[in-house]
Amino acid sequence: QVQLVESGGGMVQAGGSLRLSCAASGRTFSSVTMGWFRQAPGKEREFVAAIGWSDGNTYYADSVKGRFTISRDNSKNMVYLQINSLKPDDTAVYYCAARRRPFWMGSRSNIGEYDYWGQGTQVTVSS
């Protein structure tokens, strides 16, 4: 079992930045993909970014390319999501997730492929 705990959310003005953190604990896997998803009020949960735990390869949703950066610190079992130039449309609950597949396998943006989820952290962007 893997436990994921997000932190770093908050309320910011448009144009600001936030860094979300995800602490992973419990059973760990060498071939794991870590992902960030978000869910805005009244909308479905959507993929944001993914990173390979072992190789550090990254993959982003087109809507966030250039503003979001996913990274990881294997020594600390941490995954991060740096969000710059925040927009009101970025307002959502952001979730950290893990899937027991290497980065190159399957569909990294498919919510159904992720096995473990955190409880989420709220990001609110005011205009």
Wavefront OBJ file of the C-alpha trace (Angstrom):
o trace
v 0.000 0.000 0.000
v 1.173 3.504 -0.839
v 0.083 6.611 0.985
v 0.150 9.999 -0.695
v -0.265 13.308 1.101
v -0.479 16.604 -0.756
v 0.293 20.025 0.618
v 1.049 23.526 -0.580
v -2.325 24.643 -1.842
v -3.832 27.977 -0.972
v -5.418 31.144 -2.235
v -3.362 33.305 -4.588
v -3.935 36.150 -6.999
v -3.797 35.653 -10.730
v -0.239 35.769 -11.980
v 1.159 34.298 -8.797
v 2.904 30.977 -8.215
v 2.529 27.956 -6.000
v 4.494 24.800 -5.401
v 2.471 21.761 -4.493
v 4.127 18.864 -2.712
v 3.245 15.199 -2.499
v 4.789 12.994 0.164
v 4.809 9.283 -0.646
v 5.138 6.614 2.018
v 4.493 2.940 2.543
v 5.345 0.310 -0.003
v 7.386 1.783 -2.823
v 8.004 0.542 -6.333
v 10.908 1.172 -8.624
v 8.743 1.210 -11.741
v 6.175 3.792 -10.811
v 4.677 6.776 -12.556
v 3.620 9.700 -10.406
v 0.931 12.052 -11.613
v -0.919 15.211 -10.752
v -4.583 15.656 -11.551
v -7.043 18.414 -10.765
v -10.770 18.734 -10.374
v -12.574 22.036 -10.670
v -16.078 22.540 -9.235
v -18.661 20.847 -11.409
v -16.059 19.310 -13.700
v -14.453 15.929 -14.094
v -11.011 15.205 -12.732
v -8.402 15.886 -15.396
v -4.783 14.998 -15.967
v -2.159 17.678 -15.424
v 1.309 16.131 -15.440
v 3.215 12.898 -14.899
v 6.784 11.902 -14.084
v 8.662 8.644 -14.088
v 9.888 7.834 -10.621
v 13.097 6.165 -11.771
v 13.999 8.082 -14.935
v 12.465 11.506 -14.309
v 10.817 11.703 -17.711
v 7.894 14.119 -17.763
v 4.631 14.498 -19.626
v 2.133 17.366 -19.505
v -1.375 18.155 -20.543
v -1.317 20.641 -23.411
v -3.283 23.142 -21.350
v -0.507 23.521 -18.768
v 2.658 23.240 -20.834
v 5.012 26.108 -20.159
v 3.423 27.051 -16.817
v 3.522 23.814 -14.814
v 6.621 21.833 -13.912
v 6.568 18.424 -12.288
v 9.634 17.141 -10.462
v 10.601 14.558 -7.891
v 13.146 14.012 -5.140
v 13.698 10.279 -4.834
v 15.793 10.646 -1.679
v 12.850 12.279 0.099
v 10.042 10.350 -1.625
v 8.564 13.651 -2.741
v 6.882 14.824 -5.923
v 6.326 18.489 -6.682
v 4.203 20.568 -9.000
v 5.413 24.110 -9.616
v 2.635 26.289 -10.983
v 3.478 29.691 -12.432
v 1.370 32.467 -13.952
v -1.697 31.191 -12.176
v -5.071 31.854 -13.759
v -8.563 31.743 -12.255
v -9.201 28.674 -14.442
v -6.520 26.855 -12.452
v -8.803 26.895 -9.413
v -9.335 23.272 -8.450
v -8.493 20.555 -5.992
v -5.148 19.104 -7.020
v -4.513 15.411 -6.468
v -1.310 13.414 -6.414
v -1.536 9.886 -7.767
v 0.672 6.864 -8.390
v 0.383 4.025 -10.834
v 2.316 0.755 -10.705
v 3.619 0.995 -14.230
v 6.809 2.502 -15.637
v 6.584 5.819 -17.390
v 6.773 4.365 -20.885
v 3.920 1.908 -20.431
v 0.250 2.539 -21.067
v -1.430 5.932 -20.977
v 0.065 8.322 -18.452
v -2.925 10.641 -18.613
v -5.531 7.947 -18.058
v -7.065 8.424 -14.630
v -8.114 4.766 -14.563
v -4.503 3.586 -14.645
v -3.618 5.182 -11.305
v -3.754 2.932 -8.279
v -3.211 5.289 -5.364
v -4.510 8.764 -4.636
v -3.967 11.481 -2.108
v -6.731 13.450 -0.451
v -6.115 16.567 -2.534
v -5.101 20.143 -1.857
v -7.217 23.164 -2.785
v -5.840 25.855 -5.078
v -7.927 28.989 -5.457
v -6.892 31.758 -7.840
v -8.564 35.147 -7.587
v -8.713 37.605 -10.459
l 1 2 3 4 5 6 7 8 9 10 11 12 13 14 15 16 17 18 19 20 21 22 23 24 25 26 27 28 29 30 31 32 33 34 35 36 37 38 39 40 41 42 43 44 45 46 47 48 49 50 51 52 53 54 55 56 57 58 59 60 61 62 63 64 65 66 67 68 69 70 71 72 73 74 75 76 77 78 79 80 81 82 83 84 85 86 87 88 89 90 91 92 93 94 95 96 97 98 99 100 101 102 103 104 105 106 107 108 109 110 111 112 113 114 115 116 117 118 119 120 121 122 123 124 125 126 127
